[in-house]
Amino acid sequence: MHDLTQEDLAKEIGITRQTIIAIEKGKYNPSLELAFKIAHYFKVKIEDVFFYDQNDEKTKRRSLKVE
Amino acid sequence: MFTCGGFMNRRKFTLCSVIIALVLVVLILLSILVEISVLVVPAFIAGLALMFILRSRVETVTVDERTHLIHEKASTLTLQIFVLGAVLVGFVLMVVSSRGYADLSQSGFTLLYSASALSILHLILWHYYRRKYGG
């Protein structure tokens, strides 16, 4: 929808591409600040990008998918 | 041709870092073999300076909150492993020395003192950061 690469998003937000990959895979839970930054970048609400899965306490998987 | 000059991406930076580290290792090994210990410190400083310059030329972000988290976790585990290992080995050396098998009490004391010093430093810094972040 945004025709955006992980590298572009990482550069725009000021994080590494590896962090984007880790968030996508559910291996890393971003801080609230970073979650807000990502949501703000896409001009959407934070809950449109991330969701908290109570049943999956361990991974707390969030849905972020970038090309 | 591959060069380490100009602005670079992270992959190029990593490659340059590996090359610098290898050169440093070779230099240190050479200085030990040729017994010119004077070379070690300048080579190490030059390597660090070069890394610092290269890092400022990296286009992409190299450090973020995930990197910090990785460093924190690695540091904590390193500290725990070192302190535990040093205390264990230190006690073993002290026991071996006290039973007269070998005179390793100095080494034992050094390990125990190092573990204590590291633990105290960790405790001081822990209190400092706890206060800093309002704990």
N, CA and C atoms of all chains as a GROMACS GRO file, in nm:
protein
  606
    1MET      N    1   0.083  -0.118   0.000
    1MET     CA    2   0.000   0.000   0.000
    1MET      C    3   0.088   0.125   0.000
    2HIS      N    4   0.201   0.118   0.069
    2HIS     CA    5   0.290   0.234   0.073
    2HIS      C    6   0.411   0.219  -0.019
    3ASP      N    7   0.427   0.099  -0.078
    3ASP     CA    8   0.541   0.069  -0.163
    3ASP      C    9   0.672   0.107  -0.092
    4LEU      N   10   0.686   0.051   0.024
    4LEU     CA   11   0.795   0.089   0.114
    4LEU      C   12   0.883  -0.032   0.145
    5THR      N   13   1.012  -0.011   0.144
    5THR     CA   14   1.100  -0.123   0.181
    5THR      C   15   1.132  -0.113   0.330
    6GLN      N   16   1.181  -0.225   0.384
    6GLN     CA   17   1.219  -0.226   0.526
    6GLN      C   18   1.329  -0.123   0.550
    7GLU      N   19   1.422  -0.115   0.454
    7GLU     CA   20   1.534  -0.022   0.467
    7GLU      C   21   1.483   0.123   0.474
    8ASP      N   22   1.386   0.156   0.388
    8ASP     CA   23   1.329   0.291   0.386
    8ASP      C   24   1.262   0.324   0.518
    9LEU      N   25   1.179   0.231   0.564
    9LEU     CA   26   1.106   0.254   0.689
    9LEU      C   27   1.205   0.270   0.806
   10ALA      N   28   1.306   0.183   0.808
   10ALA     CA   29   1.406   0.189   0.914
   10ALA      C   30   1.475   0.325   0.914
   11LYS      N   31   1.510   0.371   0.796
   11LYS     CA   32   1.580   0.500   0.783
   11LYS      C   33   1.489   0.614   0.828
   12GLU      N   34   1.363   0.608   0.789
   12GLU     CA   35   1.268   0.715   0.824
   12GLU      C   36   1.246   0.724   0.974
   13ILE      N   37   1.239   0.608   1.038
   13ILE     CA   38   1.207   0.606   1.181
   13ILE      C   39   1.333   0.616   1.268
   14GLY      N   40   1.447   0.585   1.209
   14GLY     CA   41   1.572   0.594   1.284
   14GLY      C   42   1.605   0.469   1.360
   15ILE      N   43   1.571   0.354   1.300
   15ILE     CA   44   1.608   0.227   1.362
   15ILE      C   45   1.678   0.140   1.257
   16THR      N   46   1.725   0.023   1.298
   16THR     CA   47   1.793  -0.064   1.203
   16THR      C   48   1.691  -0.151   1.128
   17ARG      N   49   1.732  -0.197   1.010
   17ARG     CA   50   1.644  -0.284   0.932
   17ARG      C   51   1.619  -0.415   1.006
   18GLN      N   52   1.720  -0.457   1.082
   18GLN     CA   53   1.707  -0.581   1.158
   18GLN      C   54   1.595  -0.571   1.262
   19THR      N   55   1.576  -0.450   1.315
   19THR     CA   56   1.470  -0.430   1.414
   19THR      C   57   1.333  -0.444   1.348
   20ILE      N   58   1.321  -0.389   1.227
   20ILE     CA   59   1.194  -0.403   1.153
   20ILE      C   60   1.165  -0.552   1.130
   21ILE      N   61   1.267  -0.624   1.086
   21ILE     CA   62   1.251  -0.768   1.059
   21ILE      C   63   1.210  -0.841   1.188
   22ALA      N   64   1.277  -0.806   1.299
   22ALA     CA   65   1.247  -0.873   1.427
   22ALA      C   66   1.105  -0.844   1.473
   23ILE      N   67   1.057  -0.720   1.452
   23ILE     CA   68   0.919  -0.686   1.490
   23ILE      C   69   0.821  -0.765   1.404
   24GLU      N   70   0.848  -0.771   1.274
   24GLU     CA   71   0.760  -0.844   1.181
   24GLU      C   72   0.750  -0.991   1.219
   25LYS      N   73   0.862  -1.048   1.258
   25LYS     CA   74   0.863  -1.190   1.291
   25LYS      C   75   0.808  -1.217   1.431
   26GLY      N   76   0.785  -1.111   1.507
   26GLY     CA   77   0.735  -1.126   1.644
   26GLY      C   78   0.842  -1.165   1.743
   27LYS      N   79   0.968  -1.145   1.703
   27LYS     CA   80   1.079  -1.181   1.792
   27LYS      C   81   1.114  -1.067   1.887
   28TYR      N   82   1.072  -0.947   1.850
   28TYR     CA   83   1.104  -0.832   1.934
   28TYR      C   84   0.981  -0.745   1.950
   29ASN      N   85   0.952  -0.706   2.074
   29ASN     CA   86   0.840  -0.617   2.101
   29ASN      C   87   0.890  -0.475   2.111
   30PRO      N   88   0.847  -0.387   2.022
   30PRO     CA   89   0.899  -0.250   2.027
   30PRO      C   90   0.852  -0.176   2.151
   31SER      N   91   0.926  -0.073   2.188
   31SER     CA   92   0.883   0.012   2.299
   31SER      C   93   0.759   0.088   2.255
   32LEU      N   94   0.691   0.146   2.353
   32LEU     CA   95   0.571   0.223   2.322
   32LEU      C   96   0.606   0.340   2.229
   33GLU      N   97   0.721   0.401   2.257
   33GLU     CA   98   0.766   0.515   2.176
   33GLU      C   99   0.785   0.475   2.030
   34LEU      N  100   0.851   0.362   2.010
   34LEU     CA  101   0.877   0.315   1.873
   34LEU      C  102   0.746   0.274   1.805
   35ALA      N  103   0.658   0.210   1.882
   35ALA     CA  104   0.528   0.169   1.826
   35ALA      C  105   0.451   0.292   1.779
   36PHE      N  106   0.454   0.398   1.860
   36PHE     CA  107   0.386   0.522   1.823
   36PHE      C  108   0.451   0.584   1.699
   37LYS      N  109   0.584   0.578   1.695
   37LYS     CA  110   0.657   0.634   1.579
   37LYS      C  111   0.613   0.566   1.450
   38ILE      N  112   0.606   0.432   1.456
   38ILE     CA  113   0.567   0.354   1.336
   38ILE      C  114   0.423   0.388   1.297
   39ALA      N  115   0.335   0.390   1.396
   39ALA     CA  116   0.195   0.422   1.367
   39ALA      C  117   0.183   0.563   1.311
   40HIS      N  118   0.258   0.655   1.368
   40HIS     CA  119   0.255   0.794   1.323
   40HIS      C  120   0.306   0.805   1.180
   41TYR      N  121   0.408   0.726   1.149
   41TYR     CA  122   0.464   0.729   1.013
   41TYR      C  123   0.359   0.687   0.911
   42PHE      N  124   0.281   0.584   0.944
   42PHE     CA  125   0.178   0.536   0.852
   42PHE      C  126   0.046   0.614   0.864
   43LYS      N  127   0.048   0.712   0.954
   43LYS     CA  128  -0.070   0.797   0.978
   43LYS      C  129  -0.193   0.714   1.016
   44VAL      N  130  -0.170   0.618   1.104
   44VAL     CA  131  -0.280   0.534   1.154
   44VAL      C  132  -0.271   0.526   1.306
   45LYS      N  133  -0.372   0.466   1.368
   45LYS     CA  134  -0.369   0.450   1.513
   45LYS      C  135  -0.274   0.334   1.546
   46ILE      N  136  -0.221   0.340   1.666
   46ILE     CA  137  -0.124   0.237   1.708
   46ILE      C  138  -0.187   0.097   1.702
   47GLU      N  139  -0.316   0.087   1.736
   47GLU     CA  140  -0.382  -0.045   1.736
   47GLU      C  141  -0.411  -0.095   1.594
   48ASP      N  142  -0.395  -0.007   1.495
   48ASP     CA  143  -0.410  -0.053   1.356
   48ASP      C  144  -0.283  -0.125   1.308
   49VAL      N  145  -0.174  -0.096   1.373
   49VAL     CA  146  -0.047  -0.158   1.333
   49VAL      C  147  -0.013  -0.275   1.425
   50PHE      N  148  -0.036  -0.256   1.553
   50PHE     CA  149   0.000  -0.358   1.652
   50PHE      C  150  -0.123  -0.406   1.728
   51PHE      N  151  -0.117  -0.534   1.767
   51PHE     CA  152  -0.221  -0.581   1.857
   51PHE      C  153  -0.156  -0.668   1.963
   52TYR      N  154  -0.222  -0.669   2.078
   52TYR     CA  155  -0.170  -0.747   2.190
   52TYR      C  156  -0.248  -0.877   2.201
   53ASP      N  157  -0.177  -0.988   2.192
   53ASP     CA  158  -0.242  -1.118   2.200
   53ASP      C  159  -0.225  -1.171   2.342
   54GLN      N  160  -0.335  -1.167   2.419
   54GLN     CA  161  -0.328  -1.212   2.559
   54GLN      C  162  -0.300  -1.361   2.571
   55ASN      N  163  -0.344  -1.435   2.470
   55ASN     CA  164  -0.324  -1.580   2.475
   55ASN      C  165  -0.181  -1.620   2.444
   56ASP      N  166  -0.107  -1.528   2.382
   56ASP     CA  167   0.031  -1.558   2.344
   56ASP      C  168   0.125  -1.466   2.423
   57GLU      N  169   0.128  -1.489   2.556
   57GLU     CA  170   0.206  -1.403   2.646
   57GLU      C  171   0.354  -1.398   2.608
   58LYS      N  172   0.401  -1.514   2.560
   58LYS     CA  173   0.545  -1.525   2.535
   58LYS      C  174   0.590  -1.436   2.419
   59THR      N  175   0.515  -1.442   2.312
   59THR     CA  176   0.560  -1.368   2.193
   59THR      C  177   0.496  -1.230   2.181
   60LYS      N  178   0.377  -1.211   2.241
   60LYS     CA  179   0.305  -1.085   2.232
   60LYS      C  180   0.310  -1.034   2.088
   61ARG      N  181   0.273  -1.122   1.998
   61ARG     CA  182   0.289  -1.093   1.856
   61ARG      C  183   0.210  -0.972   1.810
   62ARG      N  184   0.273  -0.891   1.732
   62ARG     CA  185   0.207  -0.775   1.674
   62ARG      C  186   0.214  -0.789   1.524
   63SER      N  187   0.121  -0.724   1.455
   63SER     CA  188   0.119  -0.740   1.310
   63SER      C  189   0.178  -0.619   1.240
   64LEU      N  190   0.296  -0.633   1.192
   64LEU     CA  191   0.359  -0.528   1.113
   64LEU      C  192   0.419  -0.597   0.991
   65LYS      N  193   0.379  -0.554   0.876
   65LYS     CA  194   0.432  -0.616   0.756
   65LYS      C  195   0.474  -0.508   0.657
   66VAL      N  196   0.603  -0.508   0.627
   66VAL     CA  197   0.656  -0.412   0.530
   66VAL      C  198   0.722  -0.493   0.420
   67GLU      N  199   0.722  -0.444   0.300
   67GLU     CA  200   0.780  -0.516   0.186
   67GLU      C  201   0.924  -0.557   0.208
   68MET      N  202   3.652  -0.196  -0.726
   68MET     CA  203   3.737  -0.242  -0.615
   68MET      C  204   3.674  -0.202  -0.482
   69PHE      N  205   3.689  -0.287  -0.382
   69PHE     CA  206   3.630  -0.258  -0.251
   69PHE      C  207   3.716  -0.160  -0.174
   70THR      N  208   3.653  -0.053  -0.127
   70THR     CA  209   3.725   0.043  -0.043
   70THR      C  210   3.642   0.072   0.081
   71CYS      N  211   3.711   0.117   0.185
   71CYS     CA  212   3.641   0.150   0.308
   71CYS      C  213   3.615   0.300   0.317
   72GLY      N  214   3.643   0.374   0.213
   72GLY     CA  215   3.625   0.520   0.217
   72GLY      C  216   3.485   0.560   0.179
   73GLY      N  217   3.455   0.690   0.186
   73GLY     CA  218   3.326   0.744   0.148
   73GLY      C  219   3.214   0.699   0.240
   74PHE      N  220   3.089   0.738   0.206
   74PHE     CA  221   2.978   0.694   0.289
   74PHE      C  222   2.948   0.548   0.258
   75MET      N  223   2.908   0.474   0.358
   75MET     CA  224   2.891   0.330   0.340
   75MET      C  225   2.763   0.282   0.406
   76ASN      N  226   2.716   0.166   0.357
   76ASN     CA  227   2.600   0.106   0.423
   76ASN      C  228   2.650   0.014   0.535
   77ARG      N  229   2.554  -0.044   0.606
   77ARG     CA  230   2.591  -0.123   0.724
   77ARG      C  231   2.674  -0.247   0.689
   78ARG      N  232   2.640  -0.309   0.575
   78ARG     CA  233   2.712  -0.430   0.534
   78ARG      C  234   2.860  -0.399   0.509
   79LYS      N  235   2.882  -0.287   0.442
   79LYS     CA  236   3.020  -0.246   0.412
   79LYS      C  237   3.094  -0.213   0.542
   80PHE      N  238   3.020  -0.150   0.634
   80PHE     CA  239   3.080  -0.116   0.764
   80PHE      C  240   3.120  -0.242   0.839
   81THR      N  241   3.031  -0.343   0.837
   81THR     CA  242   3.062  -0.468   0.906
   81THR      C  243   3.186  -0.534   0.846
   82LEU      N  244   3.192  -0.533   0.712
   82LEU     CA  245   3.306  -0.593   0.642
   82LEU      C  246   3.436  -0.519   0.680
   83CYS      N  247   3.430  -0.387   0.680
   83CYS     CA  248   3.548  -0.307   0.718
   83CYS      C  249   3.589  -0.336   0.862
   84SER      N  250   3.490  -0.351   0.951
   84SER     CA  251   3.519  -0.379   1.092
   84SER      C  252   3.590  -0.513   1.106
   85VAL      N  253   3.544  -0.612   1.030
   85VAL     CA  254   3.605  -0.745   1.035
   85VAL      C  255   3.750  -0.737   0.985
   86ILE      N  256   3.771  -0.662   0.875
   86ILE     CA  257   3.907  -0.646   0.820
   86ILE      C  258   3.999  -0.581   0.923
   87ILE      N  259   3.950  -0.473   0.987
   87ILE     CA  260   4.030  -0.403   1.089
   87ILE      C  261   4.063  -0.498   1.204
   88ALA      N  262   3.962  -0.573   1.248
   88ALA     CA  263   3.983  -0.667   1.359
   88ALA      C  264   4.087  -0.772   1.322
   89LEU      N  265   4.080  -0.823   1.199
   89LEU     CA  266   4.178  -0.924   1.154
   89LEU      C  267   4.318  -0.866   1.149
   90VAL      N  268   4.330  -0.744   1.093
   90VAL     CA  269   4.461  -0.678   1.086
   90VAL      C  270   4.518  -0.659   1.226
   91LEU      N  271   4.430  -0.618   1.319
   91LEU     CA  272   4.473  -0.599   1.458
   91LEU      C  273   4.524  -0.728   1.520
   92VAL      N  274   4.448  -0.836   1.497
   92VAL     CA  275   4.487  -0.966   1.552
   92VAL      C  276   4.623  -1.008   1.496
   93VAL      N  277   4.640  -0.991   1.364
   93VAL     CA  278   4.768  -1.027   1.300
   93VAL      C  279   4.882  -0.942   1.359
   94LEU      N  280   4.856  -0.811   1.374
   94LEU     CA  281   4.959  -0.722   1.429
   94LEU      C  282   4.997  -0.762   1.572
   95ILE      N  283   4.895  -0.793   1.652
   95ILE     CA  284   4.921  -0.831   1.791
   95ILE      C  285   4.998  -0.962   1.797
   96LEU      N  286   4.957  -1.058   1.712
   96LEU     CA  287   5.028  -1.187   1.709
   96LEU      C  288   5.173  -1.168   1.664
   97LEU      N  289   5.191  -1.083   1.561
   97LEU     CA  290   5.326  -1.054   1.512
   97LEU      C  291   5.412  -0.991   1.620
   98SER      N  292   5.352  -0.894   1.690
   98SER     CA  293   5.430  -0.825   1.794
   98SER      C  294   5.469  -0.919   1.907
   99ILE      N  295   5.381  -1.019   1.932
   99ILE     CA  296   5.414  -1.118   2.036
   99ILE      C  297   5.526  -1.210   1.985
  100LEU      N  298   5.514  -1.251   1.858
  100LEU     CA  299   5.614  -1.341   1.799
  100LEU      C  300   5.751  -1.274   1.790
  101VAL      N  301   5.751  -1.148   1.746
  101VAL     CA  302   5.878  -1.075   1.727
  101VAL      C  303   5.922  -1.010   1.858
  102GLU      N  304   5.833  -1.020   1.960
  102GLU     CA  305   5.860  -0.964   2.092
  102GLU      C  306   5.880  -0.812   2.090
  103ILE      N  307   5.794  -0.745   2.012
  103ILE     CA  308   5.793  -0.598   2.014
  103ILE      C  309   5.657  -0.556   2.071
  104SER      N  310   5.649  -0.554   2.203
  104SER     CA  311   5.522  -0.526   2.268
  104SER      C  312   5.478  -0.380   2.251
  105VAL      N  313   5.572  -0.294   2.209
  105VAL     CA  314   5.541  -0.151   2.190
  105VAL      C  315   5.433  -0.134   2.081
  106LEU      N  316   5.428  -0.228   1.990
  106LEU     CA  317   5.335  -0.219   1.877
  106LEU      C  318   5.189  -0.237   1.917
  107VAL      N  319   5.166  -0.314   2.022
  107VAL     CA  320   5.030  -0.355   2.057
  107VAL      C  321   4.938  -0.236   2.087
  108VAL      N  322   4.982  -0.149   2.178
  108VAL     CA  323   4.896  -0.038   2.221
  108VAL      C  324   4.865   0.060   2.106
  109PRO      N  325   4.969   0.109   2.032
  109PRO     CA  326   4.937   0.199   1.920
  109PRO      C  327   4.846   0.134   1.816
  110ALA      N  328   4.868   0.005   1.789
  110ALA     CA  329   4.785  -0.065   1.690
  110ALA      C  330   4.641  -0.072   1.737
  111PHE      N  331   4.622  -0.099   1.865
  111PHE     CA  332   4.489  -0.107   1.923
  111PHE      C  333   4.418   0.029   1.917
  112ILE      N  334   4.492   0.134   1.954
  112ILE     CA  335   4.435   0.270   1.952
  112ILE      C  336   4.400   0.311   1.808
  113ALA      N  337   4.492   0.280   1.715
  113ALA     CA  338   4.469   0.313   1.574
  113ALA      C  339   4.345   0.240   1.522
  114GLY      N  340   4.330   0.115   1.560
  114GLY     CA  341   4.214   0.035   1.520
  114GLY      C  342   4.084   0.095   1.572
  115LEU      N  343   4.086   0.136   1.700
  115LEU     CA  344   3.967   0.197   1.760
  115LEU      C  345   3.931   0.328   1.691
  116ALA      N  346   4.036   0.410   1.664
  116ALA     CA  347   4.015   0.540   1.598
  116ALA      C  348   3.955   0.519   1.459
  117LEU      N  349   4.008   0.422   1.388
  117LEU     CA  350   3.959   0.390   1.253
  117LEU      C  351   3.812   0.346   1.258
  118MET      N  352   3.780   0.263   1.356
  118MET     CA  353   3.642   0.217   1.372
  118MET      C  354   3.548   0.335   1.400
  119PHE      N  355   3.596   0.426   1.484
  119PHE     CA  356   3.517   0.544   1.520
  119PHE      C  357   3.489   0.629   1.396
  120ILE      N  358   3.594   0.648   1.314
  120ILE     CA  359   3.578   0.728   1.191
  120ILE      C  360   3.481   0.660   1.095
  121LEU      N  361   3.500   0.528   1.079
  121LEU     CA  362   3.413   0.452   0.988
  121LEU      C  363   3.268   0.458   1.031
  122ARG      N  364   3.245   0.450   1.162
  122ARG     CA  365   3.109   0.450   1.214
  122ARG      C  366   3.037   0.582   1.183
  123SER      N  367   3.115   0.690   1.185
  123SER     CA  368   3.054   0.821   1.156
  123SER      C  369   3.019   0.834   1.007
  124ARG      N  370   3.074   0.743   0.924
  124ARG     CA  371   3.047   0.748   0.780
  124ARG      C  372   2.935   0.653   0.737
  125VAL      N  373   2.880   0.580   0.834
  125VAL     CA  374   2.775   0.485   0.798
  125VAL      C  375   2.645   0.561   0.775
  126GLU      N  376   2.584   0.536   0.660
  126GLU     CA  377   2.460   0.606   0.623
  126GLU      C  378   2.341   0.564   0.708
  127THR      N  379   2.331   0.432   0.730
  127THR     CA  380   2.214   0.380   0.800
  127THR      C  381   2.236   0.382   0.951
  128VAL      N  382   2.125   0.372   1.023
  128VAL     CA  383   2.133   0.370   1.170
  128VAL      C  384   2.196   0.239   1.214
  129THR      N  385   2.288   0.246   1.307
  129THR     CA  386   2.353   0.123   1.352
  129THR      C  387   2.311   0.086   1.494
  130VAL      N  388   2.261   0.183   1.569
  130VAL     CA  389   2.223   0.156   1.708
  130VAL      C  390   2.079   0.202   1.731
  131ASP      N  391   1.998   0.114   1.786
  131ASP     CA  392   1.862   0.152   1.824
  131ASP      C  393   1.824   0.078   1.951
  132GLU      N  394   1.696   0.085   1.988
  132GLU     CA  395   1.654   0.027   2.117
  132GLU      C  396   1.675  -0.124   2.123
  133ARG      N  397   1.660  -0.192   2.007
  133ARG     CA  398   1.681  -0.337   2.006
  133ARG      C  399   1.829  -0.370   2.028
  134THR      N  400   1.915  -0.290   1.965
  134THR     CA  401   2.060  -0.308   1.982
  134THR      C  402   2.097  -0.289   2.130
  135HIS      N  403   2.036  -0.185   2.192
  135HIS     CA  404   2.063  -0.160   2.334
  135HIS      C  405   2.017  -0.278   2.419
  136LEU      N  406   1.899  -0.331   2.385
  136LEU     CA  407   1.845  -0.446   2.460
  136LEU      C  408   1.939  -0.565   2.449
  137ILE      N  409   1.990  -0.588   2.327
  137ILE     CA  410   2.082  -0.700   2.306
  137ILE      C  411   2.209  -0.679   2.390
  138HIS      N  412   2.261  -0.555   2.389
  138HIS     CA  413   2.380  -0.524   2.469
  138HIS      C  414   2.354  -0.545   2.618
  139GLU      N  415   2.237  -0.498   2.662
  139GLU     CA  416   2.201  -0.513   2.804
  139GLU      C  417   2.197  -0.658   2.845
  140LYS      N  418   2.128  -0.738   2.764
  140LYS     CA  419   2.113  -0.880   2.797
  140LYS      C  420   2.248  -0.951   2.794
  141ALA      N  421   2.327  -0.919   2.690
  141ALA     CA  422   2.460  -0.983   2.679
  141ALA      C  423   2.549  -0.942   2.795
  142SER      N  424   2.543  -0.813   2.834
  142SER     CA  425   2.626  -0.765   2.944
  142SER      C  426   2.587  -0.830   3.075
  143THR      N  427   2.457  -0.838   3.100
  143THR     CA  428   2.410  -0.898   3.225
  143THR      C  429   2.453  -1.044   3.235
  144LEU      N  430   2.433  -1.117   3.125
  144LEU     CA  431   2.469  -1.259   3.127
  144LEU      C  432   2.621  -1.276   3.139
  145THR      N  433   2.696  -1.191   3.071
  145THR     CA  434   2.842  -1.196   3.081
  145THR      C  435   2.886  -1.176   3.225
  146LEU      N  436   2.826  -1.075   3.290
  146LEU     CA  437   2.860  -1.045   3.429
  146LEU      C  438   2.829  -1.164   3.520
  147GLN      N  439   2.709  -1.220   3.502
  147GLN     CA  440   2.670  -1.333   3.586
  147GLN      C  441   2.762  -1.453   3.566
  148ILE      N  442   2.791  -1.483   3.439
  148ILE     CA  443   2.878  -1.598   3.409
  148ILE      C  444   3.018  -1.575   3.466
  149PHE      N  445   3.070  -1.452   3.445
  149PHE     CA  446   3.206  -1.423   3.492
  149PHE      C  447   3.214  -1.432   3.644
  150VAL      N  448   3.120  -1.365   3.713
  150VAL     CA  449   3.124  -1.363   3.859
  150VAL      C  450   3.111  -1.505   3.915
  151LEU      N  451   3.013  -1.578   3.863
  151LEU     CA  452   2.993  -1.716   3.910
  151LEU      C  453   3.115  -1.803   3.883
  152GLY      N  454   3.166  -1.792   3.760
  152GLY     CA  455   3.284  -1.870   3.721
  152GLY      C  456   3.405  -1.834   3.804
  153ALA      N  457   3.426  -1.703   3.824
  153ALA     CA  458   3.543  -1.657   3.900
  153ALA      C  459   3.535  -1.704   4.044
  154VAL      N  460   3.415  -1.694   4.103
  154VAL     CA  461   3.398  -1.738   4.243
  154VAL      C  462   3.423  -1.888   4.254
  155LEU      N  463   3.364  -1.965   4.163
  155LEU     CA  464   3.380  -2.111   4.167
  155LEU      C  465   3.527  -2.152   4.151
  156VAL      N  466   3.590  -2.099   4.044
  156VAL     CA  467   3.730  -2.135   4.017
  156VAL      C  468   3.819  -2.083   4.131
  157GLY      N  469   3.787  -1.962   4.178
  157GLY     CA  470   3.864  -1.904   4.289
  157GLY      C  471   3.860  -1.993   4.412
  158PHE      N  472   3.740  -2.040   4.449
  158PHE     CA  473   3.727  -2.128   4.566
  158PHE      C  474   3.801  -2.259   4.545
  159VAL      N  475   3.788  -2.314   4.425
  159VAL     CA  476   3.858  -2.441   4.395
  159VAL      C  477   4.009  -2.421   4.411
  160LEU      N  478   4.059  -2.311   4.357
  160LEU     CA  479   4.204  -2.284   4.368
  160LEU      C  480   4.246  -2.267   4.513
  161MET      N  481   4.162  -2.200   4.592
  161MET     CA  482   4.193  -2.179   4.734
  161MET      C  483   4.196  -2.313   4.809
  162VAL      N  484   4.098  -2.398   4.778
  162VAL     CA  485   4.091  -2.530   4.844
  162VAL      C  486   4.212  -2.614   4.806
  163VAL      N  487   4.243  -2.613   4.675
  163VAL     CA  488   4.359  -2.690   4.626
  163VAL      C  489   4.487  -2.640   4.694
  164SER      N  490   4.499  -2.510   4.710
  164SER     CA  491   4.618  -2.451   4.773
  164SER      C  492   4.625  -2.487   4.921
  165SER      N  493   4.508  -2.479   4.988
  165SER     CA  494   4.507  -2.505   5.132
  165SER      C  495   4.539  -2.651   5.164
  166ARG      N  496   4.511  -2.739   5.070
  166ARG     CA  497   4.540  -2.883   5.093
  166ARG      C  498   4.681  -2.921   5.047
  167GLY      N  499   4.752  -2.820   4.999
  167GLY     CA  500   4.893  -2.841   4.965
  167GLY      C  501   4.920  -2.905   4.832
  168TYR      N  502   4.819  -2.910   4.743
  168TYR     CA  503   4.841  -2.971   4.611
  168TYR      C  504   4.924  -2.879   4.522
  169ALA      N  505   4.897  -2.750   4.533
  169ALA     CA  506   4.972  -2.653   4.453
  169ALA      C  507   4.955  -2.515   4.515
  170ASP      N  508   5.047  -2.425   4.487
  170ASP     CA  509   5.037  -2.292   4.544
  170ASP      C  510   4.965  -2.200   4.445
  171LEU      N  511   4.834  -2.205   4.451
  171LEU     CA  512   4.755  -2.124   4.358
  171LEU      C  513   4.667  -2.023   4.433
  172SER      N  514   4.706  -1.998   4.559
  172SER     CA  515   4.622  -1.909   4.640
  172SER      C  516   4.617  -1.767   4.584
  173GLN      N  517   4.730  -1.721   4.524
  173GLN     CA  518   4.732  -1.585   4.466
  173GLN      C  519   4.632  -1.573   4.352
  174SER      N  520   4.634  -1.675   4.267
  174SER     CA  521   4.539  -1.675   4.155
  174SER      C  522   4.395  -1.680   4.207
  175GLY      N  523   4.373  -1.761   4.308
  175GLY     CA  524   4.240  -1.774   4.369
  175GLY      C  525   4.193  -1.641   4.425
  176PHE      N  526   4.284  -1.575   4.501
  176PHE     CA  527   4.251  -1.444   4.558
  176PHE      C  528   4.220  -1.342   4.448
  177THR      N  529   4.303  -1.344   4.342
  177THR     CA  530   4.284  -1.248   4.232
  177THR      C  531   4.146  -1.266   4.169
  178LEU      N  532   4.108  -1.392   4.147
  178LEU     CA  533   3.977  -1.419   4.087
  178LEU      C  534   3.864  -1.374   4.179
  179LEU      N  535   3.879  -1.405   4.310
  179LEU     CA  536   3.774  -1.368   4.405
  179LEU      C  537   3.764  -1.216   4.419
  180TYR      N  538   3.879  -1.148   4.422
  180TYR     CA  539   3.879  -1.001   4.430
  180TYR      C  540   3.815  -0.940   4.304
  181SER      N  541   3.848  -0.996   4.188
  181SER     CA  542   3.791  -0.946   4.062
  181SER      C  543   3.640  -0.961   4.063
  182ALA      N  544   3.593  -1.078   4.107
  182ALA     CA  545   3.448  -1.102   4.111
  182ALA      C  546   3.382  -1.005   4.208
  183SER      N  547   3.447  -0.982   4.323
  183SER     CA  548   3.390  -0.890   4.422
  183SER      C  549   3.387  -0.748   4.366
  184ALA      N  550   3.498  -0.704   4.306
  184ALA     CA  551   3.507  -0.568   4.251
  184ALA      C  552   3.400  -0.546   4.144
  185LEU      N  553   3.384  -0.646   4.060
  185LEU     CA  554   3.285  -0.635   3.952
  185LEU      C  555   3.143  -0.630   4.009
  186SER      N  556   3.118  -0.712   4.111
  186SER     CA  557   2.985  -0.712   4.173
  186SER      C  558   2.956  -0.579   4.240
  187ILE      N  559   3.056  -0.523   4.309
  187ILE     CA  560   3.037  -0.394   4.378
  187ILE      C  561   3.010  -0.284   4.275
  188LEU      N  562   3.090  -0.284   4.168
  188LEU     CA  563   3.071  -0.184   4.063
  188LEU      C  564   2.931  -0.195   4.002
  189HIS      N  565   2.889  -0.320   3.980
  189HIS     CA  566   2.756  -0.343   3.924
  189HIS      C  567   2.648  -0.290   4.018
  190LEU      N  568   2.666  -0.314   4.148
  190LEU     CA  569   2.569  -0.270   4.248
  190LEU      C  570   2.560  -0.117   4.251
  191ILE      N  571   2.677  -0.052   4.247
  191ILE     CA  572   2.681   0.096   4.248
  191ILE      C  573   2.608   0.150   4.126
  192LEU      N  574   2.639   0.095   4.008
  192LEU     CA  575   2.577   0.143   3.884
  192LEU      C  576   2.428   0.110   3.881
  193TRP      N  577   2.393  -0.002   3.938
  193TRP     CA  578   2.252  -0.042   3.945
  193TRP      C  579   2.172   0.060   4.027
  194HIS      N  580   2.229   0.100   4.142
  194HIS     CA  581   2.165   0.202   4.226
  194HIS      C  582   2.157   0.335   4.153
  195TYR      N  583   2.263   0.370   4.083
  195TYR     CA  584   2.268   0.496   4.008
  195TYR      C  585   2.156   0.501   3.904
  196TYR      N  586   2.144   0.394   3.827
  196TYR     CA  587   2.043   0.392   3.721
  196TYR      C  588   1.901   0.379   3.777
  197ARG      N  589   1.890   0.312   3.892
  197ARG     CA  590   1.759   0.300   3.956
  197ARG      C  591   1.708   0.438   4.000
  198ARG      N  592   1.802   0.518   4.054
  198ARG     CA  593   1.766   0.654   4.094
  198ARG      C  594   1.737   0.740   3.972
  199LYS      N  595   1.823   0.724   3.871
  199LYS     CA  596   1.809   0.806   3.750
  199LYS      C  597   1.674   0.785   3.683
  200TYR      N  598   1.630   0.659   3.680
  200TYR     CA  599   1.504   0.629   3.613
  200TYR      C  600   1.387   0.617   3.712
  201GLY      N  601   1.403   0.682   3.828
  201GLY     CA  602   1.291   0.699   3.921
  201GLY      C  603   1.243   0.574   3.991
  202GLY      N  604   1.332   0.485   4.026
  202GLY     CA  605   1.292   0.362   4.095
  202GLY      C  606   1.280   0.381   4.245
   0.00000   0.00000   0.00000
